[in-house]
Amino acid sequence: MARRDSSPDFIEAIARGLDVIRAFHPRQPVMSLTAVATAAGLARPTARRILLTLEQLGYVRTADGGFELTPRVLDLGMSYVLSRGLWEVARPHMDKLVARTHESSSIAQLDGSDIVYVARVAVPKIIALAVTIGTRFPAMQTSLGKVLLAALPPGEAERVLVEPSRSGITPRWQPDAEERAAALREVRARGWALTDQELAPGIRSVAAPLRDGDGRTIAALNVTVHAAETPVEVLTGEYLPWLLQTAGAISADWAACQRVSQVTITRAAALSGRAAGPGLVGVGLDAAVSPVPAPAEEPARHLFRWPGASRPNRLDSRPGSAVSPPPPPRSVGQGSDRRTESLCYMGKLSSPSPLPGISDDLERG
């Protein structure tokens, strides 16, 4: 494939490696060297070297005379999802929403003129388009995309929509600029979005924004139904209030997590009693602590959580008392059911609390 960037800092070898990974698709999981080279727009010797490199790194393996991706490729996408922390915050709320509606719920973010799914709790149903983490759809024809586009200034939204979609999907609804502007004005006015088979037959959904502590829209949350099963009246009259409630709860928890700035310390320091000084709260996934000043009128108290713990342990730092964490708890679950829960990320925060933004009582999601 031809060079796509004139910058001297552009590393074409990395771009070619990503082209090779993207050459694989669901309808052809095992591909020959020639097929990979053709799909990636590369010479066969170049494609061969890249495939062998990816094989040594564990991202590709040989199969049936060709090559196929390995599950390790999922690490590339999940690194983004997990680094954002949004999935840990949203999951317990999404589980409750799906339990109420018995319909699938997803979170997406904007990438050019497309949305990309970054979290999902699914209910098995036959719909026209399959959705998994990383799936992308044209933004304007989805409720998630309308919410995200409506959060942009009108001029910027239109500039974004000029970019060609990389979803490979031709949506049913093809609005002109005036129709797009009117649809986004409506979403801004009411605070949520509806799509009724605009992307593909049978797909109907509502979406609401997820906001950070400053009120900025960082993602969107939806509920998707099959048009033949659920009328618009049920979707907007019954499911929408639950969706809005869930979006508000996720936004509140995310804002609370933002207020806790994290400082990572070593486990050795934690064991030596230096894990938590006055007014520190343990929240990180690897024994991280965050400065939260305790009220001046009472002795400082601390919450410390070992990695894998589902609940924090309260420590006392009255004058003369030792501040040291307890022994790490046993792991929760086994295999794929194993849980790693963070106080900030997985706990449900409530108030009032002796420490700002931190709850005395945590509710498992």
C-alpha positions in Angstrom: 0.0 0.0 0.0 1.3 3.5 -0.8 2.6 5.7 1.9 -0.2 7.7 3.5 1.7 10.4 5.4 4.5 12.7 4.3 5.7 13.3 7.8 9.3 12.2 8.5 8.0 10.7 11.7 5.6 8.3 9.9 6.7 4.7 10.3 5.4 2.9 7.3 6.4 -0.6 8.6 3.9 -0.2 11.5 1.2 1.0 9.1 1.8 -2.1 6.9 1.6 -4.4 9.9 -1.8 -2.9 10.9 -2.9 -3.3 7.3 -2.1 -7.0 7.4 -4.1 -7.4 10.7 -7.1 -5.6 9.2 -6.9 -7.8 6.1 -8.6 -10.6 8.0 -12.4 -10.5 8.2 -15.2 -12.8 9.6 -16.1 -14.3 6.2 -12.5 -15.3 5.6 -10.8 -16.1 8.9 -8.0 -18.2 7.2 -6.2 -16.5 4.4 -3.4 -17.5 2.1 -0.2 -15.4 1.8 -1.4 -14.2 -1.6 -4.8 -13.2 -0.3 -3.3 -11.3 2.6 -0.9 -9.5 0.3 -3.7 -8.5 -2.1 -6.1 -7.3 0.6 -3.3 -5.3 2.3 -2.0 -3.9 -1.0 1.5 -5.3 -0.3 4.0 -7.3 -2.2 4.1 -11.0 -1.3 7.6 -10.9 0.2 6.6 -7.9 2.4 3.4 -9.5 3.5 5.3 -12.7 4.3 7.8 -11.0 6.5 5.0 -9.1 8.4 3.0 -12.4 8.9 6.1 -14.2 10.2 6.8 -11.3 12.6 3.2 -11.3 13.8 3.4 -15.1 14.2 6.5 -14.8 16.4 4.7 -12.1 18.5 1.6 -14.4 18.9 -0.9 -12.4 16.9 -1.0 -14.8 13.9 -0.7 -18.5 13.4 -0.6 -20.9 10.5 -3.8 -22.9 9.8 -4.9 -25.1 6.9 -2.2 -23.9 4.6 -2.7 -20.2 5.4 -2.8 -17.8 8.3 -5.3 -16.8 10.9 -5.4 -14.3 13.7 -5.1 -15.5 17.3 -7.1 -14.2 20.3 -4.1 -12.1 21.3 -5.2 -9.6 18.7 -8.0 -8.7 21.1 -5.4 -7.2 23.5 -4.9 -4.4 21.0 -8.5 -3.2 21.2 -9.1 -4.0 24.8 -6.1 -1.9 25.8 -8.0 1.1 24.7 -11.2 0.1 26.4 -9.6 -0.8 29.7 -7.3 2.2 29.7 -10.4 4.5 29.6 -11.9 2.8 32.7 -15.4 3.5 31.3 -16.2 -0.2 31.0 -15.5 -0.9 34.7 -17.7 2.0 35.7 -20.5 1.2 33.3 -20.8 -2.6 33.5 -22.9 -3.0 36.7 -25.3 -0.3 35.5 -25.6 -1.8 32.0 -26.2 -5.3 33.6 -29.2 -3.8 35.5 -30.5 -2.0 32.5 -30.4 -5.2 30.4 -32.1 -7.2 33.2 -34.9 -4.7 33.2 -35.5 -4.3 29.5 -34.3 -7.8 28.3 -32.7 -6.0 25.4 -29.1 -5.4 24.4 -27.3 -2.2 25.5 -24.1 -0.8 24.1 -21.7 2.1 24.6 -20.0 3.8 21.6 -17.6 6.6 20.9 -17.2 8.7 17.7 -14.3 8.0 15.3 -14.6 10.2 12.3 -18.0 9.9 10.7 -18.5 6.5 12.3 -19.3 5.2 15.8 -17.2 2.4 17.3 -18.6 0.1 20.0 -16.4 0.0 23.1 -18.7 -1.8 25.5 -21.7 -4.1 25.2 -24.1 -6.3 27.3 -26.0 -8.4 24.7 -29.2 -10.4 24.7 -29.2 -13.1 22.0 -31.5 -12.0 19.2 -31.5 -12.3 15.5 -31.0 -8.8 14.0 -29.9 -7.6 10.6 -26.4 -6.5 11.7 -24.1 -8.3 14.1 -22.5 -6.1 16.8 -19.3 -6.8 18.8 -16.7 -4.7 20.5 -14.9 -2.7 17.7 -17.9 -2.8 15.3 -18.3 0.5 13.5 -21.4 1.9 11.9 -22.1 5.2 10.1 -22.8 7.7 12.9 -25.7 9.7 11.5 -28.0 6.6 11.1 -27.6 5.3 14.6 -29.0 6.7 17.9 -25.6 6.5 19.5 -24.1 8.5 16.6 -26.8 11.1 16.7 -26.1 11.7 20.4 -22.3 12.0 19.8 -22.7 14.3 16.8 -25.2 16.5 18.6 -22.6 17.1 21.3 -20.4 18.8 18.7 -20.8 22.4 17.5 -23.0 22.4 14.4 -20.2 23.3 12.0 -17.9 20.7 13.4 -20.5 18.0 13.2 -21.0 18.7 9.5 -17.2 18.7 8.9 -17.0 15.3 10.6 -19.8 13.9 8.5 -18.0 14.9 5.3 -15.5 12.2 6.0 -16.2 8.8 4.3 -17.4 6.0 6.5 -15.1 3.1 7.1 -17.8 0.8 8.2 -18.4 -0.8 4.8 -22.2 -0.4 5.3 -24.6 1.5 3.1 -27.4 2.7 5.4 -31.0 3.0 4.4 -31.4 6.6 5.3 -29.3 9.1 3.2 -30.1 12.5 4.6 -28.8 15.8 3.0 -27.1 18.5 5.0 -30.4 20.2 5.9 -32.0 17.0 7.2 -28.9 16.2 9.2 -28.9 19.6 10.8 -32.6 19.4 11.7 -32.1 15.9 13.2 -29.2 17.0 15.4 -31.1 20.1 16.5 -33.9 17.8 17.7 -31.4 15.6 19.7 -29.8 18.7 21.3 -33.3 20.0 22.3 -34.5 16.8 24.0 -31.3 15.3 25.2 -31.6 11.8 23.6 -31.9 10.3 20.2 -34.1 7.7 18.4 -33.5 5.8 15.2 -36.1 3.7 13.6 -34.6 1.3 10.9 -32.5 4.1 9.5 -29.4 2.0 9.5 -30.9 -1.4 8.5 -34.3 -3.1 8.5 -35.5 -4.2 11.9 -33.1 -2.2 14.0 -34.7 0.4 16.4 -32.9 2.1 19.3 -32.7 5.0 21.7 -29.5 6.5 23.1 -28.4 9.0 25.7 -25.1 10.8 26.4 -22.6 9.8 29.0 -20.8 12.8 30.4 -17.7 13.6 32.5 -17.5 15.8 35.5 -17.3 18.9 33.3 -20.5 18.0 31.5 -18.7 17.0 28.3 -20.2 14.1 26.3 -17.5 11.3 26.3 -19.6 8.4 24.9 -23.2 7.4 24.3 -25.3 4.5 25.8 -28.2 2.8 24.0 -30.9 0.2 24.1 -31.5 -1.7 20.9 -34.7 -3.6 20.0 -36.1 -5.5 17.1 -38.6 -3.4 15.3 -41.0 -6.4 14.8 -41.1 -7.1 18.5 -41.0 -3.7 20.2 -43.0 -0.7 19.0 -41.6 2.9 19.3 -44.1 3.6 22.0 -42.7 1.0 24.3 -39.1 1.9 23.4 -39.6 5.6 24.2 -42.3 5.3 26.9 -40.9 2.4 29.0 -37.3 1.8 28.1 -36.2 5.4 27.6 -36.7 6.5 31.3 -34.6 3.5 32.4 -31.9 4.4 29.9 -31.8 8.0 31.0 -31.5 6.9 34.6 -28.7 4.5 33.8 -26.8 7.1 31.7 -27.1 9.5 34.6 -25.8 7.0 37.1 -22.8 6.0 34.9 -22.0 9.7 34.3 -22.1 10.4 38.1 -19.8 7.5 38.9 -17.4 8.4 36.1 -17.3 12.0 37.4 -16.6 10.7 40.9 -13.7 8.6 39.6 -12.3 11.6 37.8 -12.1 13.6 41.0 -9.7 11.0 42.4 -6.3 11.6 40.9 -4.3 8.4 41.1 -0.6 7.9 42.2 0.8 4.4 41.7 3.0 3.0 44.4 4.8 -0.3 44.6 3.5 -3.3 46.5 6.8 -3.4 48.5 6.1 0.1 49.7 2.6 -0.9 50.7 3.9 -3.9 52.7 6.4 -1.7 54.5 3.6 0.5 55.8 4.2 3.5 53.4 1.1 2.6 51.3 -1.2 5.3 52.8 -0.2 8.5 54.4 -2.6 10.9 56.0 -5.7 11.4 53.8 -4.9 8.9 51.2 -7.4 6.5 49.6 -6.4 3.3 47.8 -8.1 3.0 44.5 -5.8 1.7 41.7 -5.6 -1.7 40.1 -2.1 -2.2 41.3 -2.1 -0.8 44.8 -2.5 2.8 43.7 -3.4 5.5 46.2 -4.9 8.9 45.7 -4.6 12.1 47.7 -7.9 13.0 49.3 -7.6 15.2 52.4 -9.5 14.0 55.4 -11.6 16.6 57.4 -9.5 18.5 59.8 -11.9 18.0 62.7 -11.4 14.2 62.9 -8.5 11.8 62.7 -7.6 10.8 59.1 -9.0 7.5 58.0 -8.0 5.5 55.0 -9.4 3.0 52.6 -6.9 0.5 51.1 -7.7 -2.1 48.5 -5.4 -4.9 47.3 -5.6 -5.8 43.6 -8.5 -8.3 43.2 -10.3 -7.2 46.3 -14.0 -6.5 46.0 -14.1 -4.3 49.1 -11.6 -1.9 50.6 -10.3 -2.2 54.2 -10.5 0.8 56.5 -7.3 1.8 58.3 -6.9 4.1 61.3 -4.2 6.7 61.4 -4.8 8.3 64.7 -1.6 9.6 66.3 0.6 6.7 67.2 -1.3 4.1 65.2 0.4 2.1 62.4 -0.8 2.6 58.9 -0.2 -0.7 57.1 -2.4 -2.7 54.7 -3.9 -6.1 55.7 -2.8 -9.3 53.9 -4.1 -9.4 50.3 -7.5 -11.2 50.1 -8.1 -14.4 48.2 -9.0 -14.0 44.5 -12.7 -13.9 43.5 -13.9 -16.6 41.0 -11.9 -18.7 38.6 -11.0 -18.5 34.9 -13.2 -16.1 32.9 -15.3 -15.5 36.0 -12.4 -14.0 37.9 -13.1 -10.4 39.0 -10.7 -7.6 39.6 -12.6 -4.8 41.2 -11.5 -1.3 42.0 -13.1 0.9 44.7 -13.5 3.8 42.3 -14.2 1.8 39.1 -16.6 -0.9 40.4 -18.0 0.5 43.6 -21.2 2.4 43.8 -20.4 5.7 45.3 -22.9 7.3 47.7 -22.8 10.2 50.2 -22.4 11.5 52.8 -18.9 10.2 53.5 -16.0 11.2 55.8 -13.8 11.4 52.6 -15.0 13.5 49.7 -16.3 11.4 46.9 -15.7 8.1 48.7 -18.5 6.0 50.2 -18.5 4.1 53.5 -20.6 1.5 51.9 -19.9 -0.1 48.5 -22.5 -2.0 46.6 -21.3 -4.8 44.3 -22.3 -4.2 40.7 
